Amino acid sequence: MHSARYDHGPNGKHEQINFLSGSEKVPPKRKTGLVIFVIIALVVAAVAAVLIWFFVFKGNSEAAISNRRIPQTIVFSGHMKLADVPYDQKLEDIRSKEFSDLASNLESVIGESIKKDSFLAKYYKTSVVTAFSRGVMGYYWSEFYVPASDLELVPEFSEERMLDALNNSVKNSRSVMTPRSLKISEVTAARTDPRMARNPRSVECFYVLEAEEGKLKTFTSPGYPKGYTSKSRCQWQIRTSEKNSILVDFPVFYIEDYCPDDFVFIYDSLSPDDYQAITQKCGQRPPSNPLAVASSGNIMLINFITDSDVQRPGFEAQYTAIPLSNATTCGGSLTETEGVFTSPLYPRFYPPAVDCKWTIKVPPGNKVRVKFTMFRMKEPTVDVHVCHKDYVEIMGTKYCGEMASLALTSETNVLEVNFHSDKSYTDKGFSAEYSAYDPADPCPNKFACASGHCIAKEQKCDGWNDCGDMSDEIKCKCDKEQFACDNGLCKPRLWVCDRVNDCGDGSDEKRCSCEENEWRCGNGVCLPQDVVCDSKQDCADGSDEASCKSSPGICSEFSFTCSNNECVNKVNAECDRENDCADNSDEAGCDCGTRPYKLNRIVGGQNAELGEWPWQVSLHFMNNGHVCGASIISDKWLLSASHCFVTNDPANHVASNWLTYSGMQAQYKQDGVQRRAVKTIISHPNYNPMTFDYDIALLELSDPLQFTNTIQPICLPSASHVFPAGTSCWVTGWGAQREGGQVSMMLQKASVKIINDTVCDMVTEGQVTSRMLCSGFLAGGIDACQGDSGGPLVCFEESGKWFQAGIVSWGEGCARRNKPGVYTRITKLRDWVKMETGI
């Protein structure tokens, strides 16, 4: 939309309206002069009015629309306990006369109570009772309408005010509709999304279900599996007997991944009361991480709300009942030397309002080590440093949130573990292993971290934070091959003056060739500090102008080149969700590097989850099974390594001898896997089988892939993309899990770090070229291995995208000390990929 503005004339001043002088006018007749003058004045006034409207009001119309005040609907929901009403089974039937009479009576009492508050009465619209349960508990919601003129008063609609109005009036109230008094002993009220305020007596897509023990029943979202429509408003009330709890599993869950628009909200109540919410979910969940929840009692409410125009399949849900004791019984004494314990109902969501206590006792003289293999207790607005709602408490410390690493050690041979969940919001919980160990030798033949983890002795004082708490890198005596940082850490001497702050305090870069007031270029040349961001390329490699927004005309190896050949001096400008190029080409082709499935963080897990690496491909050669890996870069092209195809056997370069498997997790499972033949193999013409230089190949598929939840392309970095040394990335594949071993049946993953080029060149004794990079750990232990060749090394960016940094190429053995894996550097060969594929 274009907005009008006042323009300046050619002389730079505002344009003027010049009136004719008397000598320039035609003398009118005296009789009509006044009329003509009035007409002219009216015309001028009309023109001025039009100009003012056009330039001022129309020009600001967009802002006016954006600031338009929209009336607001406010809803409170909760429950009321009716102390003097006998329970009747017919109250559960919303079509019965018993339900209708009592609901109308209670609605009248709620309305009368609210109207006694002069402020609330002014905006009150209606109240609706939606259900009754044993107790007798009545569930309701009340609606208020606030006109646009009063929006500044919205903050005054507080839960406290609503509760005061109800508490002050509903006790011993008498309905105007019936003579019966309703004694109310308990009242709750919570602000609620108006979209979940449904009247069971007058709306569609409202269901009352009964869960039975030993019977598995099913319900689905509207339109499933073809897809739900926008503006869906559905509710399911589920009940069971008083002695039971309700379990609901979602074997299929595919909702648009934007919760404010589309979501499923589940409550441990028959009212959408946030204080009794179990969880709110959207997005898509894989079979390995299904949504599965439980109630703390015999009732549950499920809401399904959609507002987006994107059509997704929706969900399929299965529900049943289990004895209440099965859901709430937990804890106990653990006296074996090792074992496993979990939160209630794990891996389902634990129920609300549960407390458990485990007492672990091992033989005297030993201590208890507890290692959590899964830990997830995330809750909205909860400070994970306080953990005041759901938590695990061990030795006086509470733990909550989602943790990638948690291992604890007792001070004696007895350890107590307490688990608590409050009445609102639950999660997957935890799974923990415990074991007894000798405190004199807590990690036989290994180094004992302060956290309780055990790592290889070679990893102590190697410069890497292997323990996670830096306990392996403190109190180190640096050897002759190491540099002593000012903060007491030891780092490899090769890391000194490599333009990377490895020590953390910059001490490894302080005493380098350049003075403090100088800038060191990427090639080591020192220049005055004021050359940085002066819009001139002073360093040969242009590093002085990298990431300088004030240098738009400077192009260097760090610059991103737009389609219009303009340069953007911003590190990793492509696909960062910001339009840096005038033609927006930096954000073109960014439909890549995403993982549709919602995945939990598995502590210490190395088997990849289904859909975790959707760009990974398995390459099978003739009848030999898996031989190499590859990555998906488009629906018709894969990226791999030349050394998989250029061998002593010409058959390896025959496209028809290869089959590709996309979407695979286990080599023996074909569910959801797409098999494609190879149409063309393009190895880089400069590939050198002696040095592995230019170790890159492209595979054209005979038929295009259909992108799914488990099959997605990886983003390719531009030639200017930077993967800094120390960056944590992931290498995946079905390769051998140890040197000389057999290929793995399950897709494996390993977290590795980018190693700076200076160190890479030194530890490989000068064998790397500019088309290669090193990644891994100098201490060894984690690496790619045989069978991983051609697979991707991928890194996660702050933009939320995954980029492929390298291709598994070569290495000396597998996971050996000071022998990191060597990968083909994608950025140096990006232009060749584009030339061959157009991608």
C-alpha positions in Angstrom: 0.0 0.0 0.0 1.3 3.4 -1.0 0.8 6.4 1.3 0.5 9.9 0.0 3.1 12.5 1.1 3.9 16.2 0.3 6.5 16.4 -2.4 9.1 19.1 -2.8 9.6 21.2 -5.9 12.7 21.1 -8.1 14.3 23.8 -6.0 14.0 21.8 -2.9 11.2 24.0 -1.4 7.6 23.1 -0.9 5.4 23.7 -3.9 3.3 26.8 -3.7 -0.1 27.9 -5.1 0.3 31.2 -6.9 -2.8 33.4 -7.3 -3.1 35.6 -10.4 -2.4 39.3 -10.0 -5.0 41.9 -10.9 -3.3 42.7 -14.2 -3.4 39.1 -15.2 -7.2 38.7 -14.6 -9.9 39.3 -17.2 -12.1 42.1 -15.8 -15.5 40.5 -15.1 -18.8 42.2 -15.3 -19.7 43.9 -12.0 -23.1 42.1 -11.7 -21.6 38.6 -11.6 -18.2 39.3 -9.9 -19.3 38.4 -6.4 -21.0 35.2 -7.5 -17.9 34.1 -9.5 -15.6 35.0 -6.5 -17.8 32.9 -4.2 -17.8 29.9 -6.6 -14.0 30.2 -6.9 -13.6 30.3 -3.2 -15.9 27.2 -2.8 -13.9 25.3 -5.4 -10.6 26.2 -3.8 -12.0 25.2 -0.4 -13.3 21.9 -1.9 -9.9 21.2 -3.5 -8.1 22.0 -0.2 -10.5 19.7 1.7 -9.9 16.9 -0.8 -6.1 17.4 -0.6 -6.2 17.5 3.2 -8.3 14.3 3.2 -6.1 12.6 0.7 -2.7 13.5 2.1 -3.5 13.4 5.8 -6.4 11.1 6.4 -6.0 8.6 3.6 -2.2 8.7 4.1 -2.7 7.6 7.6 -5.5 5.2 6.9 -3.3 2.1 7.3 -2.1 3.3 10.7 -5.7 4.1 11.7 -6.9 0.6 10.7 -4.0 -1.0 12.6 -4.9 1.1 15.7 -8.6 0.4 15.4 -10.2 -0.5 18.7 -12.0 -3.8 18.7 -14.6 -4.9 21.3 -13.4 -7.7 23.5 -15.2 -10.7 25.0 -14.0 -11.8 28.4 -14.8 -15.2 29.8 -14.3 -16.7 33.3 -14.8 -20.4 33.9 -14.7 -22.7 37.0 -16.7 -24.9 39.2 -19.0 -24.6 42.2 -19.7 -27.3 44.8 -23.3 -27.6 45.7 -23.4 -28.7 49.3 -27.1 -29.5 49.7 -28.0 -31.2 46.4 -28.2 -35.0 46.3 -26.4 -36.5 43.3 -28.6 -38.0 40.6 -27.1 -40.0 37.7 -29.4 -38.1 35.4 -27.5 -34.9 36.0 -24.8 -36.3 33.7 -27.2 -36.3 30.8 -27.4 -32.8 29.3 -30.7 -33.6 27.7 -32.4 -34.6 30.9 -34.9 -32.4 32.8 -32.9 -32.9 36.0 -29.8 -31.3 34.3 -31.8 -28.5 32.7 -33.6 -27.6 36.0 -30.5 -27.5 38.1 -28.4 -25.8 35.4 -31.0 -23.1 35.0 -31.2 -22.6 38.8 -27.4 -22.3 39.2 -27.1 -20.0 36.1 -29.6 -17.7 37.7 -27.7 -17.7 41.0 -24.4 -16.9 39.2 -26.1 -14.1 37.2 -27.6 -12.5 40.3 -24.3 -12.6 42.1 -22.4 -10.9 39.3 -25.0 -8.2 38.9 -24.5 -7.2 42.6 -21.0 -5.9 41.5 -21.9 -2.6 39.7 -18.7 -2.8 37.5 -19.2 -6.4 36.4 -23.0 -5.9 36.0 -22.4 -3.2 33.4 -20.7 -5.6 31.0 -22.2 -9.0 32.0 -23.8 -11.0 29.2 -24.6 -14.5 30.3 -23.6 -17.6 32.3 -23.8 -21.2 31.2 -23.5 -24.4 33.3 -21.9 -27.1 31.1 -21.8 -30.2 33.4 -22.3 -31.7 36.8 -20.2 -34.4 38.5 -20.4 -36.2 41.8 -20.0 -34.1 44.8 -22.3 -32.3 43.5 -19.9 -30.2 41.4 -21.3 -27.7 38.8 -19.1 -26.4 36.0 -19.8 -23.1 34.5 -18.5 -20.1 32.4 -19.6 -16.5 32.5 -19.2 -14.1 29.6 -18.7 -10.3 29.6 -18.7 -7.9 26.6 -16.5 -4.9 26.7 -17.1 -2.2 24.0 -14.2 -0.6 22.1 -14.8 2.6 24.1 -14.0 0.9 27.4 -11.0 -1.3 26.5 -8.8 0.5 29.0 -10.9 -1.1 31.7 -10.1 -4.7 30.6 -7.3 -5.1 33.3 -10.0 -4.6 36.0 -11.7 -7.9 34.9 -9.5 -9.8 37.3 -10.0 -13.3 38.7 -10.0 -11.9 42.2 -12.9 -9.5 41.4 -14.9 -12.3 39.9 -14.3 -14.6 42.9 -15.2 -11.8 45.3 -18.5 -11.2 43.5 -19.3 -14.9 43.6 -18.2 -15.6 47.1 -19.9 -12.6 48.6 -23.3 -13.5 47.1 -23.7 -17.1 46.1 -23.6 -18.6 49.6 -27.2 -19.3 50.8 -28.5 -17.7 47.6 -32.0 -18.3 46.4 -32.8 -18.5 42.7 -35.5 -16.2 41.4 -36.6 -19.1 39.2 -37.1 -21.8 41.8 -37.7 -21.7 45.6 -34.8 -24.1 46.3 -31.8 -22.5 48.0 -28.4 -23.5 46.7 -25.7 -23.8 49.4 -22.4 -23.4 47.7 -19.3 -24.4 49.7 -16.6 -24.0 47.0 -16.1 -21.6 44.1 -13.3 -21.2 41.5 -12.9 -18.8 38.6 -10.2 -18.5 36.0 -9.8 -16.3 32.9 -10.5 -18.5 29.9 -10.1 -18.3 26.1 -13.6 -17.3 24.9 -13.3 -19.9 22.1 -13.6 -22.7 24.7 -16.8 -21.3 26.1 -19.3 -23.8 24.7 -23.0 -24.3 25.5 -23.6 -28.1 25.5 -27.3 -27.6 24.9 -27.0 -25.5 21.8 -23.8 -26.2 19.9 -22.4 -28.7 17.4 -19.3 -30.8 17.9 -19.9 -31.4 21.6 -19.7 -35.0 22.9 -20.1 -36.8 26.2 -18.1 -40.0 26.4 -17.8 -42.8 29.0 -14.5 -44.5 29.5 -14.6 -48.2 30.6 -11.9 -50.3 32.2 -10.6 -52.9 29.7 -12.2 -51.3 26.7 -10.4 -49.1 24.2 -12.6 -46.5 22.5 -11.8 -44.0 19.8 -12.8 -40.5 18.7 -11.3 -38.1 16.1 -11.2 -34.5 15.2 -13.8 -33.3 12.7 -12.8 -34.1 9.1 -10.0 -36.6 10.1 -8.0 -37.7 8.2 -8.8 -35.5 5.3 -8.3 -32.4 7.4 -10.1 -30.1 9.7 -11.5 -26.7 8.7 -10.9 -23.3 10.2 -13.1 -22.1 13.1 -13.6 -25.5 14.6 -14.8 -25.4 18.2 -15.2 -28.9 19.7 -15.4 -30.3 23.2 -15.3 -33.8 24.5 -16.4 -34.5 28.1 -15.1 -37.9 29.3 -16.3 -39.6 32.4 -15.7 -42.9 34.2 -16.5 -44.5 37.5 -15.3 -42.9 40.8 -12.7 -45.6 41.3 -11.1 -45.1 38.0 -8.8 -42.7 36.1 -9.0 -41.8 32.4 -6.2 -42.4 29.9 -6.2 -40.8 26.5 -3.6 -41.6 23.9 -3.2 -39.8 20.5 -1.6 -42.3 18.1 -2.0 -39.7 15.4 -1.6 -36.0 16.2 -1.1 -33.5 13.4 -2.2 -29.9 14.2 -0.9 -26.7 12.6 2.3 -25.7 14.4 1.1 -22.4 15.8 -0.7 -22.8 19.2 -2.4 -19.4 19.4 -4.5 -20.4 16.3 -4.8 -24.2 16.4 -4.5 -26.4 19.5 -5.8 -29.2 21.7 -6.3 -28.2 25.3 -6.9 -30.9 27.9 -8.2 -30.4 31.5 -8.4 -32.4 34.6 -11.9 -31.0 35.0 -15.1 -30.6 33.0 -14.5 -26.8 32.8 -11.7 -25.1 30.8 -10.2 -23.9 34.1 -6.5 -23.0 33.6 -5.8 -24.0 37.2 -6.7 -27.6 36.3 -5.2 -27.7 32.9 -3.2 -30.8 31.9 -1.6 -29.6 28.7 -2.0 -27.6 25.6 -0.4 -28.9 22.4 -0.1 -28.2 18.7 2.2 -29.2 15.9 2.9 -32.8 14.8 4.1 -35.7 17.0 5.9 -38.8 15.7 4.9 -42.3 16.7 8.1 -42.4 18.9 6.8 -39.4 20.9 3.0 -39.7 21.1 0.8 -37.4 23.2 -0.6 -39.6 26.0 -2.3 -38.1 29.1 -4.0 -39.2 32.3 -6.5 -37.7 34.7 -6.2 -37.5 38.5 -9.8 -38.5 38.9 -12.8 -39.7 36.9 -13.4 -36.7 34.6 -11.6 -35.0 31.7 -12.3 -32.3 29.2 -10.7 -32.0 25.8 -11.0 -28.9 23.6 -10.1 -28.6 19.9 -9.8 -25.1 18.5 -8.8 -24.1 15.0 -8.5 -20.7 13.4 -5.8 -21.0 10.8 -6.6 -21.5 7.1 -4.0 -24.3 6.8 -5.6 -27.7 6.6 -4.0 -30.5 8.6 -5.3 -34.0 9.2 -6.1 -33.4 12.9 -6.0 -36.2 15.5 -7.1 -39.7 16.4 -7.6 -40.4 20.1 -8.0 -43.6 22.1 -9.4 -43.6 25.6 -9.9 -46.1 28.4 -10.2 -46.3 32.1 -7.7 -47.8 34.7 -8.0 -48.2 38.4 -7.2 -44.9 40.1 -4.7 -46.6 42.3 -2.6 -47.5 39.2 -2.3 -43.8 38.3 -1.5 -42.5 41.8 0.5 -45.3 43.4 4.3 -44.7 43.1 7.4 -44.6 45.1 8.7 -47.2 47.5 11.9 -48.8 48.7 14.6 -49.8 46.2 17.2 -52.1 47.7 18.9 -53.7 44.7 22.4 -52.6 43.7 21.0 -51.1 40.5 17.6 -50.5 38.9 15.2 -48.2 37.2 12.4 -46.0 38.4 10.1 -43.5 36.6 7.4 -40.9 37.2 3.8 -42.3 37.3 2.5 -43.8 34.1 5.8 -43.0 32.2 6.1 -42.5 29.2 2.6 -41.1 29.4 2.2 -37.7 31.0 2.1 -38.1 34.7 -1.3 -37.3 36.3 -1.9 -34.0 38.2 -1.9 -33.9 42.0 0.5 -36.8 42.7 3.3 -37.2 45.3 5.9 -40.0 45.3 8.8 -40.9 47.4 11.5 -43.4 46.6 14.1 -44.5 49.2 17.1 -46.0 47.6 19.4 -48.0 49.9 22.6 -49.7 48.8 25.1 -51.8 50.8 27.0 -49.9 53.5 30.3 -48.4 52.3 28.8 -47.6 48.9 27.0 -44.5 47.6 24.1 -44.1 45.2 24.4 -42.6 41.8 21.2 -41.6 40.0 21.3 -40.8 36.3 18.2 -39.5 34.5 17.9 -40.9 30.9 14.8 -38.7 30.3 13.8 -35.6 32.2 11.0 -33.3 31.2 8.8 -31.3 33.5 8.1 -28.1 31.6 5.3 -25.8 32.6 4.2 -22.3 31.4 5.7 -19.4 33.5 7.6 -21.6 35.8 11.1 -20.5 36.8 13.3 -23.6 36.5 15.6 -22.1 39.2 12.7 -22.2 41.7 10.6 -25.2 40.6 7.5 -24.2 42.7 5.0 -26.5 40.9 6.1 -29.8 39.5 9.5 -31.1 40.5 11.9 -33.8 41.5 13.6 -33.1 44.8 16.9 -34.8 45.7 19.2 -33.8 48.7 17.2 -30.6 49.3 17.4 -29.4 45.7 14.4 -29.2 43.3 14.8 -29.9 39.6 12.3 -29.1 36.8 12.2 -28.1 33.2 13.9 -30.1 30.4 17.4 -31.3 31.0 19.9 -32.8 28.6 22.1 -34.0 31.4 21.3 -34.8 35.1 23.4 -37.2 37.2 23.5 -37.0 41.0 25.5 -38.8 43.7 24.4 -39.3 47.3 26.5 -38.5 50.4 25.7 -41.8 52.1 24.4 -45.2 51.1 20.8 -44.0 51.3 19.2 -41.5 48.9 15.6 -40.2 48.9 14.0 -39.0 45.7 10.7 -37.0 45.9 8.4 -36.3 43.0 5.6 -33.8 43.2 2.9 -32.7 40.7 0.4 -30.0 41.5 -3.2 -29.7 40.1 -2.3 -28.0 36.8 -0.1 -28.9 33.8 1.8 -32.1 33.5 4.5 -33.5 31.2 6.3 -36.7 30.3 8.2 -36.8 33.6 11.3 -38.8 34.0 13.1 -42.1 33.7 16.1 -42.7 36.0 18.7 -45.4 36.5 20.3 -45.9 39.9 23.4 -47.9 40.9 25.7 -48.5 43.8 29.3 -47.6 43.6 32.5 -47.6 45.6 33.3 -44.0 46.6 37.0 -44.9 46.6 36.7 -45.8 42.9 33.5 -44.2 41.6 34.4 -44.6 37.9 36.6 -47.6 37.4 39.3 -46.8 34.8 37.6 -43.5 34.1 37.5 -39.9 35.4 34.7 -39.0 37.8 33.0 -35.7 37.0 31.6 -33.6 39.9 28.2 -34.2 38.3 28.5 -37.9 38.7 29.2 -38.6 35.1 32.1 -40.8 34.1 34.3 -39.9 31.1 37.4 -41.4 29.6 40.6 -40.4 31.4 42.0 -39.0 28.2 39.3 -36.4 28.1 40.5 -34.8 31.3 42.4 -31.5 30.8 42.0 -31.8 27.0 40.5 -28.4 26.5 36.9 -29.6 26.1 34.1 -29.4 28.7 33.3 -33.1 28.5 31.7 -33.3 32.0 29.3 -30.4 31.3 30.3 -28.7 34.5 33.9 -28.0 33.6 35.1 -30.3 36.5 37.3 -32.2 34.0 39.1 -28.9 33.0 39.9 -27.4 36.4 43.0 -28.0 38.6 44.9 -29.1 35.5 48.6 -29.1 35.2 49.3 -28.0 31.6 51.8 -30.2 29.7 54.3 -29.0 27.1 51.7 -29.4 24.3 49.2 -27.2 26.1 48.7 -23.5 26.7 47.9 -22.2 30.2 45.0 -19.8 30.1 44.9 -16.9 32.6 41.7 -18.5 34.1 43.6 -21.7 34.9 42.3 -23.8 32.0 44.6 -25.8 29.7 44.0 -25.6 26.0 46.0 -27.2 23.1 49.0 -25.0 22.2 47.8 -25.3 18.6 44.8 -23.1 19.5 46.9 -20.1 20.5 46.5 -17.1 18.1 44.0 -18.9 15.9 41.5 -15.9 16.1 39.2 -18.0 18.3 38.7 -17.2 22.0 39.2 -20.8 23.2 40.2 -19.9 26.8 37.0 -18.0 27.3 38.9 -15.0 28.8 40.7 -14.2 25.5 44.1 -15.0 27.0 45.0 -17.3 24.2 44.6 -14.5 21.7 46.2 -11.6 23.8 49.8 -12.1 23.1 49.6 -12.6 19.4 51.4 -10.7 16.6 49.1 -7.7 16.6 49.1 -5.0 19.3 46.0 -4.2 21.3 45.1 -1.2 19.0 45.5 -3.2 15.9 43.1 -5.4 13.9 44.3 -8.8 12.7 43.0 -9.8 9.3 42.1 -13.4 8.5 45.4 -14.0 6.8 47.3 -12.8 9.9 48.2 -9.3 8.7 48.0 -6.6 11.4 46.4 -3.2 10.5 45.3 -0.2 12.6 42.0 -0.8 14.5 40.3 2.1 12.7 40.3 0.2 9.4 37.4 -1.9 10.7 34.0 -0.9 9.2 35.4 2.1 7.3 33.7 1.1 4.1 37.0 0.2 2.6 38.5 -3.3 2.1 41.8 -3.0 3.8 42.4 -6.7 4.6 43.0 -8.9 1.5 40.2 -11.2 2.6 37.8 -8.4 3.5 37.5 -9.6 7.1 37.7 -5.9 8.3 34.3 -5.2 6.7 32.6 -8.5 7.5 29.3 -7.9 9.4 29.5 -4.1 8.9 26.1 -2.7 8.0 27.9 0.5 7.2 29.8 -1.1 4.3 27.1 -2.1 1.8 29.3 -1.7 -1.2 32.2 -3.9 0.0 32.2 -7.5 -1.2 34.5 -10.1 0.4 34.5 -13.8 1.0 32.4 -13.1 4.1 29.7 -11.3 2.1 26.5 -12.9 1.0 25.9 -12.2 -2.7 22.3 -11.4 -3.6 20.7 -12.4 -6.9 21.1 -8.8 -8.1 24.9 -9.1 -7.3 24.7 -6.8 -4.4 26.6 -7.8 -1.3 25.4 -8.1 2.3 28.0 -7.8 5.0 26.3 -9.9 7.5 27.4 -13.3 8.8 25.1 -16.1 7.7 22.5 -13.8 6.2 20.6 -16.5 4.3 17.4 -18.0 5.7 17.7 -16.1 9.0 14.1 -14.8 8.6 15.3 -11.3 7.8 15.2 -9.7 4.4 18.8 -8.4 4.0 18.8 -8.2 0.2 16.8 -5.6 -1.7 15.4 -8.4 -3.9 14.8 -10.7 -0.8 17.0 -13.4 -2.5 18.6 -14.2 0.9 15.3 -15.6 2.1 14.4 -17.4 -1.2 14.7 -21.2 -1.3 14.5 -21.5 2.5 11.9 -24.3 2.6 14.5 -26.6 4.1 16.3 -27.6 7.3 13.2 -28.2 9.4 12.0 -31.2 11.4 8.2 -31.4 11.4 8.0 -33.8 14.3 8.0 -32.6 17.9 10.9 -34.5 19.5 11.8 -34.8 23.2 15.4 -34.5 24.3 16.7 -38.0 25.3 19.5 -37.7 27.8 22.6 -39.6 26.5 20.7 -41.3 23.7 22.6 -42.2 20.5 19.9 -44.0 18.6 18.2 -41.4 16.4 14.4 -40.9 16.8 12.0 -41.3 13.9 12.0 -38.1 11.9 14.8 -36.6 13.9 17.1 -36.3 10.8 14.6 -36.3 7.9 17.3 -35.4 5.3 19.4 -38.6 6.0 19.5 -41.2 3.2 20.8 -44.7 3.1 22.5 -45.8 -0.1 22.4 -49.5 -1.0 24.8 -51.0 -3.6 23.5 -54.0 -5.5 22.9 -56.7 -2.9 25.4 -55.5 -0.3 22.9 -53.5 1.8 23.8 -50.2 3.3 27.2 -48.9 2.0 27.1 -45.1 2.2 25.0 -42.2 3.4 23.6 -39.1 1.6 21.5 -36.1 2.3 18.4 -34.7 0.6 18.9 -31.3 -1.0 15.7 -31.3 -3.1 13.0 -33.7 -4.2 15.3 -35.0 -7.1 18.8 -34.5 -5.8 20.9 -36.1 -3.1 24.4 -35.0 -1.9 27.1 -37.6 -1.0 30.8 -38.3 -1.3 32.7 -39.1 -4.5 34.7 -41.8 -2.8 31.6 -43.9 -2.5 31.4 -44.1 -6.3 34.9 -43.5 -7.7 36.6 -46.7 -6.8 38.7 -49.5 -8.3 35.4 -51.2 -9.3 33.7 -49.3 -12.2 30.4 -50.8 -11.1 30.3 -48.3 -8.3 29.8 -45.5 -10.7 26.9 -47.2 -12.5 23.8 -45.4 -11.4 21.5 -48.5 -11.9 23.5 -50.4 -9.2 22.3 -48.1 -6.5 19.1 -47.7 -4.5 18.3 -44.9 -2.1 16.1 -45.2 1.0 14.7 -41.9 2.4 12.8 -41.6 5.7 14.5 -44.7 7.1 15.3 -45.2 10.8 16.0 -48.9 11.1 17.6 -50.8 8.2 15.0 -53.6 8.7 11.9 -51.4 8.7 10.3 -50.1 5.5 7.3 -48.3 7.0 7.2 -44.8 5.6 10.4 -45.3 3.7 10.6 -44.1 0.1 12.8 -46.2 -2.2 14.2 -44.5 -5.4 16.6 -45.6 -8.1 19.5 -43.4 -9.0 19.3 -41.9 -12.5 22.6 -40.1 -12.6 25.8 -39.9 -10.6 27.9 -36.7 -10.9 31.2 -36.9 -9.1 33.2 -33.7 -8.9 35.6 -33.6 -11.9 38.5 -32.6 -9.6 38.0 -35.4 -7.1 41.4 -36.9 -6.1 41.1 -40.4 -4.8 44.6 -40.2 -3.2 44.0 -37.0 -1.1 40.1 -37.1 -1.0 40.1 -33.5 -2.2 36.8 -32.4 -3.8 35.1 -35.4 -2.2 31.6 -34.6 -3.3 29.0 -36.2 -5.5 25.5 -35.5 -6.7 22.8 -38.2 -7.2 19.8 -37.5 -9.4 16.8 -39.6 -8.6 14.8 -41.5 -11.1 11.6 -40.2 -9.5 11.0 -37.2 -7.2 10.6 -37.7 -3.5 7.3 -36.9 -1.7 8.2 -34.7 1.3 6.7 -36.0 4.5 7.2 -35.8 8.3 10.3 -38.0 8.0 11.5 -36.9 4.6 12.7 -33.2 4.3 15.6 -31.4 2.5 18.6 -29.9 4.4 19.6 -26.3 3.8 22.8 -25.8 1.9 24.9 -22.9 3.1 26.0 -20.1 0.9 29.7 -19.7 0.0 30.0 -17.0 2.7 28.4 -19.0 5.5 30.5 -19.4 8.6 30.6 -22.4 11.0 32.8 -21.1 13.8 35.3 -23.3 15.5 33.7 -24.9 18.6 30.2 -25.0 17.1 28.3 -28.1 18.2 27.0 -30.0 15.2 25.6 -33.5 14.5 26.9 -36.3 12.3 24.4 -39.2 11.5 24.6 -42.5 9.8 24.4 -46.3 10.0 28.1 -46.7 10.2 30.1 -48.9 12.5 29.8 -48.0 16.2 33.5 -48.9 16.6 36.6 -49.2 14.5 36.4 -52.5 12.6 32.8 -53.2 13.6 29.7 -53.9 11.6 27.3 -51.3 10.3 24.5 -50.4 12.7 20.9 -51.4 12.1 19.6 -48.3 13.7 20.4 -44.8 12.6 23.0 -43.3 14.9 23.7 -39.7 15.9 26.7 -38.0 17.5 27.3 -34.5 18.6 30.7 -33.2 17.5 32.5 -29.9 17.5 33.9 -27.9 14.6 37.7 -27.8 15.0 39.5 -24.7 13.8 41.5 -24.9 10.6 44.9 -24.4 12.2 44.5 -27.3 14.6 42.9 -29.4 11.8 45.9 -28.8 9.6 48.3 -29.7 12.4 46.7 -32.9 13.6 46.3 -34.2 10.0 49.9 -33.2 9.3 49.0 -30.9 6.5 46.7 -33.3 4.6 43.6 -31.0 4.6 42.9 -28.6 1.8 40.6 -25.6 1.8 37.8 -27.9 0.6 38.0 -29.8 3.9 37.1 -29.2 7.6 37.7 -31.2 10.8 35.0 -32.0 13.3 35.0 -34.2 16.4 37.0 -34.3 19.6 40.8 -34.3 19.8 40.5 -36.6 22.8 38.7 -39.1 20.6 35.8 -41.3 21.6 33.2 -39.8 19.2 33.5 -39.8 15.5 32.0 -40.9 12.2 33.1 -44.3 11.0 32.9 -46.8 8.2 29.5 -46.7 6.6 28.9 -43.1 7.5 30.7 -41.9 4.3 28.7 -39.5 2.3 26.4 -38.7 5.2 25.8 -35.1 6.4 27.4 -33.0 9.2 24.6 -30.6 10.1 24.5 -27.6 12.4 21.6 -25.7 13.9 21.3 -22.0 13.4 19.6 -19.4 15.6 17.1 -18.8 12.8 15.7 -22.3 13.5 17.1 -23.8 10.4 19.5 -26.7 10.0 22.4 -26.3 7.6 24.8 -28.9 6.2 28.3 -27.9 6.9 30.1 -31.0 5.7 30.0 -34.5 4.1 31.6 -37.4 5.9 34.9 -37.9 3.9 37.8 -39.5 5.6 39.7 -40.1 8.8 42.5 -42.1 10.4 40.6 -44.9 12.1 37.5 -44.1 14.1 37.4 -41.9 17.2 41.2 -42.0 17.8 42.9 -39.3 19.9 44.1 -36.3 17.9 42.6 -37.9 14.8 39.3 -36.0 14.2 37.0 -36.8 11.3 37.6 -34.9 8.1 34.6 -33.6 6.1 34.1 -32.1 2.7 33.5 -28.4 3.3 30.2 -27.5 1.6 30.7 -23.8 1.4 33.7 -24.1 -0.9 31.8 -26.3 -3.3 28.4 -24.6 -3.1 28.7 -22.9 -6.5 29.5 -26.3 -8.2 26.3 -27.8 -6.7 24.3 -24.9 -8.0 25.8 -25.1 -11.4 25.0 -28.8 -11.7 21.5 -28.8 -10.1 20.2 -25.3 -10.1 19.6 -25.5 -6.4 
